[in-house]
Protein backbone atom coordinates (compact mmCIF):
# COMPACT_ATOMS: atom_id res chain seq x y z
CA UNK A 1 0.00 0.00 0.00
CA UNK A 2 1.35 3.37 -0.94
CA UNK A 3 0.51 6.53 0.94
CA UNK A 4 -1.80 9.03 -0.68
CA UNK A 5 -1.33 12.66 0.22
CA UNK A 6 -4.45 14.72 -0.32
CA UNK A 7 -6.12 17.93 0.70
CA UNK A 8 -9.78 17.92 1.59
CA UNK A 9 -12.10 20.71 0.59
CA UNK A 10 -12.49 23.37 3.27
CA UNK A 11 -14.62 21.88 6.02
CA UNK A 12 -15.29 22.13 9.71
CA UNK A 13 -14.17 19.53 12.24
CA UNK A 14 -17.39 18.76 14.14
CA UNK A 15 -16.49 15.63 16.09
CA UNK A 16 -13.49 13.59 17.14
CA UNK A 17 -9.82 14.43 17.44
CA UNK A 18 -7.03 13.98 14.90
CA UNK A 19 -4.31 13.89 17.58
CA UNK A 20 -5.81 11.85 20.42
CA UNK A 21 -6.74 8.19 19.92
CA UNK A 22 -9.86 6.67 21.44
CA UNK A 23 -8.48 4.12 23.88
CA UNK A 24 -11.79 3.22 25.55
CA UNK A 25 -14.97 1.78 24.03
CA UNK A 26 -18.49 3.18 24.52
CA UNK A 27 -18.78 1.37 27.88
CA UNK A 28 -15.48 2.81 29.16
CA UNK A 29 -13.54 -0.43 28.80
CA UNK A 30 -10.03 -0.39 27.32
CA UNK A 31 -10.14 -0.78 23.52
CA UNK A 32 -8.24 -4.00 22.76
CA UNK A 33 -7.83 -6.43 19.87
CA UNK A 34 -10.61 -9.01 20.32
CA UNK A 35 -9.25 -12.07 18.47
CA UNK A 36 -6.18 -13.43 16.77
CA UNK A 37 -2.52 -13.46 17.74
CA UNK A 38 -2.70 -9.88 19.08
CA UNK A 39 -5.78 -10.47 21.24
CA UNK A 40 -5.73 -8.37 24.38
CA UNK A 41 -3.25 -5.83 23.06
CA UNK A 42 -4.25 -2.16 23.00
CA UNK A 43 -6.20 -1.14 19.89
CA UNK A 44 -6.50 2.64 19.90
CA UNK A 45 -8.59 4.14 17.11
CA UNK A 46 -8.94 7.59 15.63
CA UNK A 47 -12.22 9.15 14.57
CA UNK A 48 -13.17 12.48 13.04
CA UNK A 49 -16.29 13.92 11.48
CA UNK A 50 -15.90 16.82 9.07
CA UNK A 51 -18.76 18.96 7.79
CA UNK A 52 -18.57 20.29 4.24
CA UNK A 53 -20.86 22.99 2.83
CA UNK A 54 -23.80 21.84 0.72
CA UNK A 55 -23.04 24.47 -1.91
CA UNK A 56 -20.00 23.13 -3.75
CA UNK A 57 -19.71 25.16 -6.96
CA UNK A 58 -16.24 23.80 -7.78
CA UNK A 59 -17.20 20.17 -7.21
CA UNK A 60 -14.36 19.82 -4.71
CA UNK A 61 -16.09 17.27 -2.49
CA UNK A 62 -16.87 15.02 -5.45
CA UNK A 63 -13.22 15.11 -6.52
CA UNK A 64 -12.06 14.36 -2.97
CA UNK A 65 -14.52 11.47 -2.57
CA UNK A 66 -13.40 10.11 -5.94
CA UNK A 67 -9.81 10.03 -4.67
CA UNK A 68 -10.91 8.01 -1.62
CA UNK A 69 -12.77 5.51 -3.80
CA UNK A 70 -9.87 5.11 -6.22
CA UNK A 71 -7.36 4.60 -3.41
CA UNK A 72 -9.56 2.00 -1.72
CA UNK A 73 -9.96 0.11 -5.01
CA UNK A 74 -6.20 0.30 -5.67
CA UNK A 75 -5.25 -1.04 -2.24
CA UNK A 76 -8.05 -3.64 -1.96
CA UNK A 77 -8.88 -4.72 -5.53
CA UNK A 78 -10.61 -7.89 -4.35
CA UNK A 79 -13.17 -5.73 -2.51
CA UNK A 80 -13.85 -3.49 -5.53
CA UNK A 81 -13.88 -5.93 -8.48
CA UNK A 82 -15.72 -3.57 -10.85
CA UNK A 83 -13.65 -0.43 -10.22
CA UNK A 84 -12.09 -0.53 -13.70
CA UNK A 85 -15.60 -0.02 -15.10
CA UNK A 86 -16.20 2.92 -12.74
CA UNK A 87 -18.29 0.92 -10.24
CA UNK A 88 -16.78 1.49 -6.80
CA UNK A 89 -19.32 -0.56 -4.88
CA UNK A 90 -17.56 -2.67 -2.28
CA UNK A 91 -18.54 -6.34 -2.26
CA UNK A 92 -17.76 -6.85 1.44
CA UNK A 93 -21.06 -6.62 3.35
CA UNK A 94 -19.47 -5.02 6.43
CA UNK A 95 -17.57 -2.23 4.64
CA UNK A 96 -18.73 1.36 4.46
CA UNK A 97 -17.10 4.74 3.93
CA UNK A 98 -19.80 6.15 6.25
CA UNK A 99 -20.34 9.32 4.27
CA UNK A 100 -23.65 10.70 5.47
CA UNK A 101 -25.76 13.79 5.04
CA UNK A 102 -25.60 15.00 8.61
CA UNK A 103 -28.44 17.51 8.47
CA UNK A 104 -30.82 15.25 6.56
CA UNK A 105 -31.25 17.51 3.54
FIKOLZA-1660 file (N, C-alpha, C; in steps of 0.1 Angstrom, whole numbers, plus 5000, padded with zeros to 4 digits):
% residues 105
   i   px   py   pz ch aa at
   1 5008 4988 5000  A  X  N
   1 5000 5000 5000  A  X CA
   1 5009 5012 5000  A  X  C
   2 5006 5021 4991  A  X  N
   2 5014 5034 4991  A  X CA
   2 5005 5044 4998  A  X  C
   3 5012 5054 5003  A  X  N
   3 5005 5065 5009  A  X CA
   3 4999 5075 4999  A  X  C
   4 4988 5080 5002  A  X  N
   4 4982 5090 4993  A  X CA
   4 4981 5103 5001  A  X  C
   5 4988 5113 4996  A  X  N
   5 4987 5127 5002  A  X CA
   5 4976 5134 4995  A  X  C
   6 4967 5140 5003  A  X  N
   6 4956 5147 4997  A  X CA
   6 4952 5159 5006  A  X  C
   7 4944 5168 5000  A  X  N
   7 4939 5179 5007  A  X CA
   7 4924 5179 5005  A  X  C
   8 4917 5179 5017  A  X  N
   8 4902 5179 5016  A  X CA
   8 4897 5193 5012  A  X  C
   9 4885 5194 5008  A  X  N
   9 4879 5207 5006  A  X CA
   9 4878 5214 5020  A  X  C
  10 4876 5227 5020  A  X  N
  10 4875 5234 5033  A  X CA
  10 4863 5228 5040  A  X  C
  11 4865 5224 5052  A  X  N
  11 4854 5219 5060  A  X CA
  11 4856 5223 5075  A  X  C
  12 4847 5218 5083  A  X  N
  12 4847 5221 5097  A  X CA
  12 4848 5208 5105  A  X  C
  13 4857 5207 5114  A  X  N
  13 4858 5195 5122  A  X CA
  13 4847 5196 5133  A  X  C
  14 4838 5187 5132  A  X  N
  14 4826 5188 5141  A  X CA
  14 4826 5177 5152  A  X  C
  15 4835 5167 5151  A  X  N
  15 4835 5156 5161  A  X CA
  15 4848 5149 5160  A  X  C
  16 4853 5144 5171  A  X  N
  16 4865 5136 5171  A  X CA
  16 4878 5144 5173  A  X  C
  17 4889 5138 5172  A  X  N
  17 4902 5144 5174  A  X CA
  17 4912 5138 5166  A  X  C
  18 4920 5145 5158  A  X  N
  18 4930 5140 5149  A  X CA
  18 4943 5136 5156  A  X  C
  19 4944 5141 5168  A  X  N
  19 4957 5139 5176  A  X CA
  19 4956 5129 5187  A  X  C
  20 4944 5127 5192  A  X  N
  20 4942 5119 5204  A  X CA
  20 4934 5106 5201  A  X  C
  21 4940 5094 5203  A  X  N
  21 4933 5082 5199  A  X CA
  21 4922 5079 5210  A  X  C
  22 4912 5072 5205  A  X  N
  22 4901 5067 5214  A  X CA
  22 4907 5054 5220  A  X  C
  23 4910 5053 5233  A  X  N
  23 4915 5041 5239  A  X CA
  23 4905 5034 5248  A  X  C
  24 4893 5039 5248  A  X  N
  24 4882 5032 5256  A  X CA
  24 4870 5031 5246  A  X  C
  25 4862 5020 5248  A  X  N
  25 4850 5018 5240  A  X CA
  25 4839 5026 5246  A  X  C
  26 4827 5024 5241  A  X  N
  26 4815 5032 5245  A  X CA
  26 4811 5029 5260  A  X  C
  27 4815 5017 5265  A  X  N
  27 4812 5014 5279  A  X CA
  27 4823 5018 5288  A  X  C
  28 4834 5024 5283  A  X  N
  28 4845 5028 5292  A  X CA
  28 4856 5018 5294  A  X  C
  29 4855 5006 5287  A  X  N
  29 4865 4996 5288  A  X CA
  29 4876 4999 5279  A  X  C
  30 4888 4994 5282  A  X  N
  30 4900 4996 5273  A  X CA
  30 4897 4990 5259  A  X  C
  31 4900 4997 5249  A  X  N
  31 4899 4992 5235  A  X CA
  31 4910 4983 5232  A  X  C
  32 4907 4970 5230  A  X  N
  32 4918 4960 5228  A  X CA
  32 4914 4952 5215  A  X  C
  33 4924 4945 5210  A  X  N
  33 4922 4936 5199  A  X CA
  33 4914 4924 5205  A  X  C
  34 4903 4920 5198  A  X  N
  34 4894 4910 5203  A  X CA
  34 4899 4896 5200  A  X  C
  35 4904 4893 5188  A  X  N
  35 4907 4879 5185  A  X CA
  35 4921 4879 5178  A  X  C
  36 4926 4867 5175  A  X  N
  36 4938 4866 5168  A  X CA
  36 4951 4866 5176  A  X  C
  37 4962 4866 5170  A  X  N
  37 4975 4865 5177  A  X CA
  37 4977 4878 5186  A  X  C
  38 4971 4889 5183  A  X  N
  38 4973 4901 5191  A  X CA
  38 4962 4904 5201  A  X  C
  39 4953 4894 5203  A  X  N
  39 4942 4895 5212  A  X CA
  39 4947 4901 5226  A  X  C
  40 4940 4910 5231  A  X  N
  40 4943 4916 5244  A  X CA
  40 4952 4928 5243  A  X  C
  41 4959 4930 5232  A  X  N
  41 4968 4942 5231  A  X CA
  41 4959 4954 5228  A  X  C
  42 4965 4966 5232  A  X  N
  42 4957 4978 5230  A  X CA
  42 4954 4980 5215  A  X  C
  43 4943 4986 5213  A  X  N
  43 4938 4989 5199  A  X CA
  43 4932 5003 5198  A  X  C
  44 4940 5013 5200  A  X  N
  44 4935 5026 5199  A  X CA
  44 4930 5030 5185  A  X  C
  45 4920 5038 5184  A  X  N
  45 4914 5041 5171  A  X CA
  45 4912 5056 5171  A  X  C
  46 4913 5062 5158  A  X  N
  46 4911 5076 5156  A  X CA
  46 4897 5078 5149  A  X  C
  47 4891 5089 5152  A  X  N
  47 4878 5092 5146  A  X CA
  47 4876 5107 5144  A  X  C
  48 4872 5111 5132  A  X  N
  48 4868 5125 5130  A  X CA
  48 4856 5126 5122  A  X  C
  49 4848 5136 5124  A  X  N
  49 4837 5139 5115  A  X CA
  49 4839 5153 5110  A  X  C
  50 4839 5155 5097  A  X  N
  50 4841 5168 5091  A  X CA
  50 4829 5172 5083  A  X  C
  51 4824 5184 5085  A  X  N
  51 4812 5190 5078  A  X CA
  51 4817 5198 5066  A  X  C
  52 4811 5195 5054  A  X  N
  52 4814 5203 5042  A  X CA
  52 4802 5210 5038  A  X  C
  53 4803 5222 5032  A  X  N
  53 4791 5230 5028  A  X CA
  53 4784 5223 5017  A  X  C
  54 4770 5224 5018  A  X  N
  54 4762 5218 5007  A  X CA
  54 4765 5225 4994  A  X  C
  55 4767 5238 4993  A  X  N
  55 4770 5245 4981  A  X CA
  55 4784 5242 4977  A  X  C
  56 4786 5235 4967  A  X  N
  56 4800 5231 4962  A  X CA
  56 4802 5235 4948  A  X  C
  57 4803 5248 4945  A  X  N
  57 4803 5252 4930  A  X CA
  57 4815 5246 4923  A  X  C
  58 4826 5243 4929  A  X  N
  58 4838 5238 4922  A  X CA
  58 4838 5223 4921  A  X  C
  59 4828 5216 4928  A  X  N
  59 4828 5202 4928  A  X CA
  59 4839 5196 4936  A  X  C
  60 4845 5203 4945  A  X  N
  60 4856 5198 4953  A  X CA
  60 4854 5185 4961  A  X  C
  61 4842 5185 4967  A  X  N
  61 4839 5173 4975  A  X CA
  61 4838 5160 4966  A  X  C
  62 4832 5161 4955  A  X  N
  62 4831 5150 4946  A  X CA
  62 4845 5145 4941  A  X  C
  63 4854 5155 4939  A  X  N
  63 4868 5151 4935  A  X CA
  63 4875 5144 4946  A  X  C
  64 4873 5149 4958  A  X  N
  64 4879 5144 4970  A  X CA
  64 4874 5129 4973  A  X  C
  65 4861 5128 4972  A  X  N
  65 4855 5115 4974  A  X CA
  65 4859 5105 4964  A  X  C
  66 4861 5110 4951  A  X  N
  66 4866 5101 4941  A  X CA
  66 4880 5096 4944  A  X  C
  67 4888 5105 4949  A  X  N
  67 4902 5100 4953  A  X CA
  67 4901 5089 4964  A  X  C
  68 4892 5091 4973  A  X  N
  68 4891 5080 4984  A  X CA
  68 4887 5067 4978  A  X  C
  69 4877 5067 4969  A  X  N
  69 4872 5055 4962  A  X CA
  69 4883 5049 4954  A  X  C
  70 4891 5057 4946  A  X  N
  70 4901 5051 4938  A  X CA
  70 4912 5045 4946  A  X  C
  71 4916 5051 4957  A  X  N
  71 4926 5046 4966  A  X CA
  71 4922 5033 4972  A  X  C
  72 4910 5032 4977  A  X  N
  72 4904 5020 4983  A  X CA
  72 4905 5009 4973  A  X  C
  73 4901 5011 4960  A  X  N
  73 4900 5001 4950  A  X CA
  73 4915 4997 4946  A  X  C
  74 4924 5006 4946  A  X  N
  74 4938 5003 4943  A  X CA
  74 4944 4994 4954  A  X  C
  75 4941 4997 4967  A  X  N
  75 4947 4990 4978  A  X CA
  75 4940 4976 4981  A  X  C
  76 4927 4976 4978  A  X  N
  76 4920 4964 4980  A  X CA
  76 4911 4960 4968  A  X  C
  77 4918 4956 4957  A  X  N
  77 4911 4953 4945  A  X CA
  77 4901 4941 4946  A  X  C
  78 4903 4932 4955  A  X  N
  78 4894 4921 4956  A  X CA
  78 4881 4926 4962  A  X  C
  79 4881 4937 4969  A  X  N
  79 4868 4943 4975  A  X CA
  79 4861 4952 4965  A  X  C
  80 4868 4956 4955  A  X  N
  80 4862 4965 4945  A  X CA
  80 4864 4959 4931  A  X  C
  81 4858 4948 4928  A  X  N
  81 4861 4941 4915  A  X CA
  81 4857 4948 4902  A  X  C
  82 4848 4957 4903  A  X  N
  82 4843 4964 4892  A  X CA
  82 4848 4979 4890  A  X  C
  83 4858 4982 4898  A  X  N
  83 4863 4996 4898  A  X CA
  83 4868 5000 4884  A  X  C
  84 4874 4991 4876  A  X  N
  84 4879 4995 4863  A  X CA
  84 4868 5000 4854  A  X  C
  85 4856 4995 4857  A  X  N
  85 4844 5000 4849  A  X CA
  85 4837 5012 4855  A  X  C
  86 4843 5017 4866  A  X  N
  86 4838 5029 4873  A  X CA
  86 4828 5026 4884  A  X  C
  87 4826 5013 4887  A  X  N
  87 4817 5009 4898  A  X CA
  87 4825 5007 4910  A  X  C
  88 4824 5016 4920  A  X  N
  88 4832 5015 4932  A  X CA
  88 4824 5009 4944  A  X  C
  89 4814 5001 4941  A  X  N
  89 4807 4994 4951  A  X CA
  89 4816 4983 4957  A  X  C
  90 4817 4983 4970  A  X  N
  90 4824 4973 4977  A  X CA
  90 4816 4961 4979  A  X  C
  91 4822 4949 4976  A  X  N
  91 4815 4937 4977  A  X CA
  91 4815 4931 4992  A  X  C
  92 4822 4937 5001  A  X  N
  92 4822 4932 5014  A  X CA
  92 4810 4937 5022  A  X  C
  93 4802 4929 5027  A  X  N
  93 4789 4934 5033  A  X CA
  93 4791 4942 5046  A  X  C
  94 4803 4942 5052  A  X  N
  94 4805 4950 5064  A  X CA
  94 4814 4962 5062  A  X  C
  95 4816 4966 5049  A  X  N
  95 4824 4978 5046  A  X CA
  95 4816 4990 5043  A  X  C
  96 4820 5001 5048  A  X  N
  96 4813 5014 5045  A  X CA
  96 4822 5025 5047  A  X  C
  97 4821 5035 5037  A  X  N
  97 4829 5047 5039  A  X CA
  97 4822 5056 5050  A  X  C
  98 4810 5054 5053  A  X  N
  98 4802 5061 5062  A  X CA
  98 4801 5076 5059  A  X  C
  99 4799 5079 5047  A  X  N
  99 4797 5093 5043  A  X CA
  99 4782 5095 5044  A  X  C
 100 4778 5105 5053  A  X  N
 100 4763 5107 5055  A  X CA
 100 4760 5122 5053  A  X  C
 101 4748 5124 5051  A  X  N
 101 4742 5138 5050  A  X CA
 101 4738 5141 5065  A  X  C
 102 4746 5148 5072  A  X  N
 102 4744 5150 5086  A  X CA
 102 4732 5158 5090  A  X  C
 103 4727 5167 5081  A  X  N
 103 4716 5175 5085  A  X CA
 103 4703 5170 5078  A  X  C
 104 4704 5159 5071  A  X  N
 104 4692 5153 5066  A  X CA
 104 4686 5159 5053  A  X  C
 105 4693 5168 5047  A  X  N
 105 4688 5175 5035  A  X CA
 105 4694 5170 5023  A  X  C
% end
